[in-house]
């Protein structure tokens, strides 16, 4: 999988989380700041649809995400002596991805998140 494909899956996941809809082919993703602003103005939510769209977008990247997460967790343990418990199932891993994306506040942070997958 190349960098462009990885970015496409991540953009679809972010779009699903913040807008609750599929990112249509050929549509340019918004900035993180724009997504946050739009998220805060949403009146209706459909958690089942959002979860399904997130799962569809992230599933092709889940093994790569797990590998990067485990590496970062081991590094944190070596540096601080602390580590996070590993998610037990796919649902836990999806929640981990969801939390990371939701806790990204700026486009710069988003680019750092994407770079974890593409470097």
LUMPA-600028 format. One record per residue: residue number from 1; residue in one letter; x negated, y negated, z negated of N, C-alpha, C in turn. Coordinates in nm, 2 decimals. Layout:
// residues N
+-----+------+--------+---------+--------+---------+----------+--------+--------+---------+--------+
: seq : type : n.east : n.north :   n.up : ca.east : ca.north :  ca.up : c.east : c.north :   c.up :
+-----+------+--------+---------+--------+---------+----------+--------+--------+---------+--------+
: NUM :    A :      X :       Y :      Z :       X :        Y :      Z :      X :       Y :      Z :
...
+-----+------+--------+---------+--------+---------+----------+--------+--------+---------+--------+
END
This chain:
// residues 119
+-----+------+--------+---------+--------+---------+----------+--------+--------+---------+--------+
: seq : type : n.east : n.north :   n.up : ca.east : ca.north :  ca.up : c.east : c.north :   c.up :
+-----+------+--------+---------+--------+---------+----------+--------+--------+---------+--------+
:   1 :    X :  -0.08 :    0.12 :   0.00 :    0.00 :     0.00 :   0.00 :  -0.09 :   -0.12 :   0.00 :
:   2 :    X :  -0.06 :   -0.22 :   0.09 :   -0.14 :    -0.34 :   0.10 :  -0.09 :   -0.45 :   0.00 :
:   3 :    X :  -0.17 :   -0.56 :  -0.01 :   -0.14 :    -0.67 :  -0.10 :   0.00 :   -0.74 :  -0.06 :
:   4 :    X :   0.02 :   -0.75 :   0.07 :    0.15 :    -0.81 :   0.12 :   0.27 :   -0.73 :   0.07 :
:   5 :    X :   0.26 :   -0.60 :   0.08 :    0.37 :    -0.51 :   0.04 :   0.39 :   -0.52 :  -0.11 :
:   6 :    X :   0.28 :   -0.52 :  -0.18 :    0.29 :    -0.53 :  -0.33 :   0.36 :   -0.66 :  -0.37 :
:   7 :    X :   0.31 :   -0.77 :  -0.31 :    0.37 :    -0.90 :  -0.34 :   0.52 :   -0.90 :  -0.30 :
:   8 :    X :   0.56 :   -0.83 :  -0.19 :    0.70 :    -0.83 :  -0.15 :   0.78 :   -0.76 :  -0.26 :
:   9 :    X :   0.73 :   -0.64 :  -0.31 :    0.81 :    -0.57 :  -0.41 :   0.82 :   -0.66 :  -0.54 :
:  10 :    X :   0.71 :   -0.72 :  -0.58 :    0.72 :    -0.81 :  -0.70 :   0.81 :   -0.93 :  -0.68 :
:  11 :    X :   0.81 :   -0.99 :  -0.56 :    0.90 :    -1.10 :  -0.54 :   1.04 :   -1.05 :  -0.54 :
:  12 :    X :   1.07 :   -0.93 :  -0.49 :    1.21 :    -0.88 :  -0.50 :   1.25 :   -0.85 :  -0.64 :
:  13 :    X :   1.16 :   -0.80 :  -0.72 :    1.19 :    -0.78 :  -0.86 :   1.22 :   -0.91 :  -0.94 :
:  14 :    X :   1.14 :   -1.01 :  -0.91 :    1.16 :    -1.14 :  -0.98 :   1.29 :   -1.20 :  -0.93 :
:  15 :    X :   1.32 :   -1.19 :  -0.81 :    1.44 :    -1.25 :  -0.76 :   1.57 :   -1.18 :  -0.82 :
:  16 :    X :   1.56 :   -1.05 :  -0.83 :    1.66 :    -0.97 :  -0.90 :   1.68 :   -1.01 :  -1.04 :
:  17 :    X :   1.58 :   -1.03 :  -1.11 :    1.59 :    -1.06 :  -1.26 :   1.65 :   -1.20 :  -1.28 :
:  18 :    X :   1.60 :   -1.30 :  -1.20 :    1.64 :    -1.43 :  -1.23 :   1.77 :   -1.47 :  -1.16 :
:  19 :    X :   1.80 :   -1.42 :  -1.04 :    1.92 :    -1.46 :  -0.97 :   2.02 :   -1.35 :  -0.96 :
:  20 :    X :   1.98 :   -1.22 :  -0.99 :    2.08 :    -1.11 :  -0.99 :   2.12 :   -1.07 :  -0.85 :
:  21 :    X :   2.04 :   -1.10 :  -0.76 :    2.07 :    -1.06 :  -0.62 :   1.95 :   -1.01 :  -0.55 :
:  22 :    X :   1.97 :   -0.95 :  -0.43 :    1.86 :    -0.90 :  -0.35 :   1.80 :   -1.01 :  -0.28 :
:  23 :    X :   1.66 :   -1.01 :  -0.27 :    1.59 :    -1.10 :  -0.19 :   1.60 :   -1.06 :  -0.04 :
:  24 :    X :   1.67 :   -1.13 :   0.04 :    1.69 :    -1.09 :   0.18 :   1.56 :   -1.10 :   0.26 :
:  25 :    X :   1.54 :   -1.01 :   0.35 :    1.42 :    -1.00 :   0.44 :   1.41 :   -1.14 :   0.51 :
:  26 :    X :   1.29 :   -1.19 :   0.51 :    1.26 :    -1.32 :   0.57 :   1.29 :   -1.44 :   0.49 :
:  27 :    X :   1.35 :   -1.42 :   0.37 :    1.37 :    -1.53 :   0.28 :   1.25 :   -1.56 :   0.19 :
:  28 :    X :   1.21 :   -1.69 :   0.19 :    1.09 :    -1.72 :   0.11 :   1.13 :   -1.73 :  -0.04 :
:  29 :    X :   1.05 :   -1.66 :  -0.12 :    1.08 :    -1.66 :  -0.27 :   1.06 :   -1.80 :  -0.32 :
:  30 :    X :   1.13 :   -1.83 :  -0.43 :    1.12 :    -1.96 :  -0.50 :   1.00 :   -1.96 :  -0.59 :
:  31 :    X :   0.96 :   -2.07 :  -0.65 :    0.86 :    -2.08 :  -0.75 :   0.91 :   -2.03 :  -0.88 :
:  32 :    X :   0.82 :   -2.00 :  -0.97 :    0.87 :    -1.95 :  -1.10 :   0.95 :   -2.06 :  -1.17 :
:  33 :    X :   0.91 :   -2.18 :  -1.16 :    0.98 :    -2.29 :  -1.22 :   1.12 :   -2.30 :  -1.16 :
:  34 :    X :   1.13 :   -2.28 :  -1.03 :    1.27 :    -2.29 :  -0.97 :   1.35 :   -2.17 :  -1.02 :
:  35 :    X :   1.29 :   -2.05 :  -1.03 :    1.37 :    -1.94 :  -1.08 :   1.42 :   -1.96 :  -1.22 :
:  36 :    X :   1.33 :   -2.01 :  -1.30 :    1.37 :    -2.04 :  -1.44 :   1.49 :   -2.14 :  -1.45 :
:  37 :    X :   1.48 :   -2.24 :  -1.37 :    1.58 :    -2.35 :  -1.37 :   1.72 :   -2.29 :  -1.32 :
:  38 :    X :   1.71 :   -2.21 :  -1.21 :    1.83 :    -2.14 :  -1.16 :   1.89 :   -2.04 :  -1.26 :
:  39 :    X :   1.80 :   -1.97 :  -1.33 :    1.85 :    -1.87 :  -1.42 :   1.93 :   -1.93 :  -1.53 :
:  40 :    X :   1.88 :   -2.05 :  -1.58 :    1.95 :    -2.12 :  -1.69 :   2.08 :   -2.17 :  -1.65 :
:  41 :    X :   2.10 :   -2.19 :  -1.52 :    2.23 :    -2.25 :  -1.48 :   2.33 :   -2.14 :  -1.44 :
:  42 :    X :   2.29 :   -2.01 :  -1.43 :    2.38 :    -1.91 :  -1.40 :   2.49 :   -1.89 :  -1.50 :
:  43 :    X :   2.61 :   -1.88 :  -1.45 :    2.73 :    -1.86 :  -1.54 :   2.76 :   -1.71 :  -1.55 :
:  44 :    X :   2.76 :   -1.64 :  -1.44 :    2.79 :    -1.50 :  -1.45 :   2.67 :   -1.41 :  -1.43 :
:  45 :    X :   2.67 :   -1.30 :  -1.50 :    2.56 :    -1.20 :  -1.48 :   2.62 :   -1.06 :  -1.47 :
:  46 :    X :   2.55 :   -0.98 :  -1.39 :    2.59 :    -0.84 :  -1.37 :   2.47 :   -0.75 :  -1.41 :
:  47 :    X :   2.45 :   -0.72 :  -1.54 :    2.33 :    -0.65 :  -1.58 :   2.31 :   -0.52 :  -1.51 :
:  48 :    X :   2.41 :   -0.45 :  -1.47 :    2.40 :    -0.32 :  -1.40 :   2.34 :   -0.34 :  -1.26 :
:  49 :    X :   2.39 :   -0.44 :  -1.19 :    2.33 :    -0.47 :  -1.06 :   2.19 :   -0.52 :  -1.07 :
:  50 :    X :   2.16 :   -0.61 :  -1.17 :    2.03 :    -0.66 :  -1.19 :   1.93 :   -0.55 :  -1.22 :
:  51 :    X :   1.97 :   -0.46 :  -1.30 :    1.89 :    -0.34 :  -1.34 :   1.86 :   -0.25 :  -1.21 :
:  52 :    X :   1.96 :   -0.23 :  -1.14 :    1.95 :    -0.15 :  -1.02 :   1.86 :   -0.21 :  -0.92 :
:  53 :    X :   1.87 :   -0.34 :  -0.90 :    1.78 :    -0.41 :  -0.80 :   1.64 :   -0.41 :  -0.85 :
:  54 :    X :   1.62 :   -0.43 :  -0.99 :    1.48 :    -0.43 :  -1.04 :   1.42 :   -0.29 :  -1.03 :
:  55 :    X :   1.50 :   -0.19 :  -1.06 :    1.45 :    -0.05 :  -1.04 :   1.41 :   -0.02 :  -0.90 :
:  56 :    X :   1.49 :   -0.07 :  -0.80 :    1.46 :    -0.04 :  -0.66 :   1.33 :   -0.11 :  -0.62 :
:  57 :    X :   1.31 :   -0.23 :  -0.67 :    1.19 :    -0.31 :  -0.63 :   1.07 :   -0.26 :  -0.70 :
:  58 :    X :   1.08 :   -0.22 :  -0.83 :    0.96 :    -0.18 :  -0.90 :   0.92 :   -0.04 :  -0.89 :
:  59 :    X :   1.01 :    0.05 :  -0.86 :    0.98 :     0.19 :  -0.86 :   0.86 :    0.23 :  -0.77 :
:  60 :    X :   0.84 :    0.16 :  -0.65 :    0.72 :     0.19 :  -0.57 :   0.59 :    0.15 :  -0.64 :
:  61 :    X :   0.60 :    0.06 :  -0.73 :    0.48 :     0.00 :  -0.80 :   0.46 :    0.06 :  -0.94 :
:  62 :    X :   0.55 :    0.14 :  -0.99 :    0.55 :     0.18 :  -1.13 :   0.42 :    0.25 :  -1.16 :
:  63 :    X :   0.37 :    0.34 :  -1.08 :    0.25 :     0.41 :  -1.12 :   0.13 :    0.31 :  -1.12 :
:  64 :    X :   0.12 :    0.22 :  -1.03 :    0.02 :     0.11 :  -1.03 :   0.03 :    0.03 :  -1.16 :
:  65 :    X :   0.16 :   -0.01 :  -1.19 :    0.18 :    -0.09 :  -1.31 :   0.13 :   -0.01 :  -1.44 :
:  66 :    X :   0.17 :    0.11 :  -1.45 :    0.13 :     0.20 :  -1.56 :  -0.02 :    0.20 :  -1.58 :
:  67 :    X :  -0.09 :    0.22 :  -1.47 :   -0.24 :     0.23 :  -1.47 :  -0.30 :    0.10 :  -1.52 :
:  68 :    X :  -0.25 :   -0.02 :  -1.47 :   -0.30 :    -0.15 :  -1.51 :  -0.26 :   -0.17 :  -1.65 :
:  69 :    X :  -0.14 :   -0.14 :  -1.69 :   -0.10 :    -0.16 :  -1.83 :  -0.19 :   -0.08 :  -1.93 :
:  70 :    X :  -0.21 :    0.05 :  -1.90 :   -0.29 :     0.13 :  -1.98 :  -0.44 :    0.08 :  -1.99 :
:  71 :    X :  -0.49 :    0.03 :  -1.88 :   -0.62 :    -0.03 :  -1.88 :  -0.63 :   -0.15 :  -1.97 :
:  72 :    X :  -0.53 :   -0.24 :  -1.95 :   -0.53 :    -0.36 :  -2.03 :  -0.51 :   -0.33 :  -2.18 :
:  73 :    X :  -0.43 :   -0.23 :  -2.21 :   -0.40 :    -0.19 :  -2.35 :  -0.53 :   -0.13 :  -2.41 :
:  74 :    X :  -0.60 :   -0.05 :  -2.34 :   -0.73 :     0.01 :  -2.39 :  -0.83 :   -0.11 :  -2.41 :
:  75 :    X :  -0.83 :   -0.20 :  -2.32 :   -0.93 :    -0.32 :  -2.34 :  -0.89 :   -0.40 :  -2.46 :
:  76 :    X :  -0.76 :   -0.42 :  -2.48 :   -0.72 :    -0.49 :  -2.60 :  -0.75 :   -0.42 :  -2.73 :
:  77 :    X :  -0.74 :   -0.29 :  -2.72 :   -0.77 :    -0.20 :  -2.84 :  -0.92 :   -0.21 :  -2.87 :
:  78 :    X :  -1.00 :   -0.21 :  -2.77 :   -1.15 :    -0.22 :  -2.79 :  -1.19 :   -0.35 :  -2.85 :
:  79 :    X :  -1.12 :   -0.46 :  -2.80 :   -1.16 :    -0.59 :  -2.84 :  -1.10 :   -0.63 :  -2.98 :
:  80 :    X :  -0.98 :   -0.58 :  -3.01 :   -0.91 :    -0.63 :  -3.13 :  -0.89 :   -0.52 :  -3.23 :
:  81 :    X :  -0.89 :   -0.40 :  -3.18 :   -0.86 :    -0.28 :  -3.27 :  -0.71 :   -0.25 :  -3.27 :
:  82 :    X :  -0.63 :   -0.33 :  -3.19 :   -0.49 :    -0.31 :  -3.18 :  -0.45 :   -0.27 :  -3.04 :
:  83 :    X :  -0.35 :   -0.19 :  -3.04 :   -0.29 :    -0.15 :  -2.91 :  -0.14 :   -0.14 :  -2.92 :
:  84 :    X :  -0.07 :   -0.15 :  -2.81 :    0.07 :    -0.14 :  -2.80 :   0.11 :    0.01 :  -2.78 :
:  85 :    X :   0.23 :    0.05 :  -2.84 :    0.27 :     0.19 :  -2.81 :   0.32 :    0.19 :  -2.66 :
:  86 :    X :   0.28 :    0.30 :  -2.60 :    0.32 :     0.32 :  -2.46 :   0.47 :    0.35 :  -2.44 :
:  87 :    X :   0.53 :    0.29 :  -2.35 :    0.68 :     0.33 :  -2.33 :   0.69 :    0.48 :  -2.30 :
:  88 :    X :   0.80 :    0.53 :  -2.35 :    0.82 :     0.68 :  -2.35 :   0.88 :    0.73 :  -2.22 :
:  89 :    X :   0.96 :    0.65 :  -2.15 :    1.02 :     0.69 :  -2.03 :   1.03 :    0.58 :  -1.92 :
:  90 :    X :   1.09 :    0.61 :  -1.81 :    1.10 :     0.51 :  -1.70 :   1.18 :    0.39 :  -1.75 :
:  91 :    X :   1.28 :    0.41 :  -1.82 :    1.36 :     0.30 :  -1.88 :   1.27 :    0.20 :  -1.96 :
:  92 :    X :   1.19 :    0.26 :  -2.04 :    1.09 :     0.18 :  -2.12 :   0.99 :    0.11 :  -2.03 :
:  93 :    X :   0.95 :    0.17 :  -1.93 :    0.85 :     0.10 :  -1.84 :   0.92 :   -0.01 :  -1.76 :
:  94 :    X :   1.04 :    0.01 :  -1.72 :    1.12 :    -0.10 :  -1.65 :   1.14 :   -0.22 :  -1.75 :
:  95 :    X :   1.17 :   -0.19 :  -1.87 :    1.19 :    -0.29 :  -1.97 :   1.05 :   -0.37 :  -1.99 :
:  96 :    X :   0.94 :   -0.30 :  -1.99 :    0.81 :    -0.36 :  -2.00 :   0.79 :   -0.46 :  -1.89 :
:  97 :    X :   0.82 :   -0.42 :  -1.77 :    0.80 :    -0.50 :  -1.65 :   0.89 :   -0.62 :  -1.66 :
:  98 :    X :   1.02 :   -0.60 :  -1.70 :    1.12 :    -0.70 :  -1.71 :   1.07 :   -0.81 :  -1.81 :
:  99 :    X :   1.02 :   -0.76 :  -1.93 :    0.97 :    -0.85 :  -2.03 :   0.86 :   -0.94 :  -1.98 :
: 100 :    X :   0.77 :   -0.88 :  -1.91 :    0.65 :    -0.95 :  -1.86 :   0.70 :   -1.06 :  -1.76 :
: 101 :    X :   0.79 :   -1.02 :  -1.67 :    0.83 :    -1.12 :  -1.57 :   0.91 :   -1.23 :  -1.64 :
: 102 :    X :   1.00 :   -1.19 :  -1.73 :    1.08 :    -1.30 :  -1.80 :   0.99 :   -1.39 :  -1.89 :
: 103 :    X :   0.88 :   -1.35 :  -1.93 :    0.79 :    -1.43 :  -2.01 :   0.69 :   -1.50 :  -1.93 :
: 104 :    X :   0.71 :   -1.51 :  -1.80 :    0.62 :    -1.58 :  -1.71 :   0.69 :   -1.72 :  -1.69 :
: 105 :    X :   0.62 :   -1.83 :  -1.73 :    0.68 :    -1.96 :  -1.72 :   0.64 :   -2.04 :  -1.61 :
: 106 :    X :   0.52 :   -2.02 :  -1.55 :    0.48 :    -2.11 :  -1.44 :   0.44 :   -2.02 :  -1.32 :
: 107 :    X :   0.43 :   -2.09 :  -1.21 :    0.39 :    -2.02 :  -1.08 :   0.24 :   -1.97 :  -1.10 :
: 108 :    X :   0.16 :   -2.05 :  -1.17 :    0.02 :    -2.00 :  -1.20 :   0.02 :   -1.87 :  -1.27 :
: 109 :    X :   0.10 :   -1.86 :  -1.37 :    0.11 :    -1.73 :  -1.45 :   0.17 :   -1.62 :  -1.36 :
: 110 :    X :   0.26 :   -1.65 :  -1.27 :    0.31 :    -1.55 :  -1.18 :   0.20 :   -1.50 :  -1.09 :
: 111 :    X :   0.12 :   -1.59 :  -1.04 :    0.01 :    -1.55 :  -0.95 :  -0.09 :   -1.46 :  -1.02 :
: 112 :    X :  -0.11 :   -1.49 :  -1.15 :   -0.20 :    -1.41 :  -1.23 :  -0.14 :   -1.27 :  -1.24 :
: 113 :    X :   0.00 :   -1.26 :  -1.27 :    0.07 :    -1.13 :  -1.28 :   0.05 :   -1.05 :  -1.15 :
: 114 :    X :   0.08 :   -1.12 :  -1.04 :    0.06 :    -1.06 :  -0.91 :  -0.08 :   -1.01 :  -0.88 :
: 115 :    X :  -0.18 :   -1.09 :  -0.92 :   -0.32 :    -1.05 :  -0.90 :  -0.35 :   -0.92 :  -0.98 :
: 116 :    X :  -0.29 :   -0.90 :  -1.09 :   -0.31 :    -0.77 :  -1.16 :  -0.29 :   -0.65 :  -1.08 :
: 117 :    X :  -0.19 :   -0.66 :  -0.98 :   -0.16 :    -0.55 :  -0.90 :  -0.24 :   -0.55 :  -0.77 :
: 118 :    X :  -0.29 :   -0.66 :  -0.73 :   -0.36 :    -0.67 :  -0.60 :  -0.51 :   -0.68 :  -0.60 :
: 119 :    X :  -0.56 :   -0.69 :  -0.72 :   -0.71 :    -0.70 :  -0.73 :  -0.78 :   -0.56 :  -0.76 :
+-----+------+--------+---------+--------+---------+----------+--------+--------+---------+--------+
END
